[in-house]
Amino acid sequence: MKVFATDPTTPEAECVLAHSCAFLEARFPPERRFRLGVKDLGAQNVTFFLAEEEGMAVGCAAFVHQCEEWGQLKSMYVAPAARGSGAAQMLLDAVEAQARQAGVERLRVETCTGLEAAERFYAKNGFGQVGSVTSRSDGQPCTVYEKNLAPELVGAEVAAR
């Protein structure tokens, strides 16, 4: 398994993104499917990562550098056949490394409320629930998670416990 930064318009990336869309389409009505399009994933402030196993693209994730204080994890997806392989962890590790390199203090992710596997994964990886937002069109909830990446912030959290 390898994870690397790449252009989201490659055929492999577009294939994984299409599978991600199909996953959302099978679970949520159109008004609850929020994702960045390929054009947005190619923006200057975005680093797009692809997970590959034996030459096959099996997952993706993106880091969006919002500002000095925080960035966002977006478009995280792992194909069902690759779940449990470590691909999600490798993608998250790559995004976190990119965020730290960019000097970001906090990494945020929004996930549709009710995607229990995603919620468990983020909690296991040190993300805490910091709130919720409602979708712009139908008022359905999304859960917002955040992880402190700055060493002094992480130390302060440990001391506060």
Secondary structure by P-SEA (a helix, b strand, c coil): cbbbbbbcccaaaaaaaaaaaaaaaacccccccccccccccccccbbbbbbbcccccccbbbbbbccccccccccccccccccccaaaaaaaaaaaaaaaaacccbbbbbccccaaaaaaaaaaacccccccccccccbbbbbbbbbbccaaaaaaaaaac
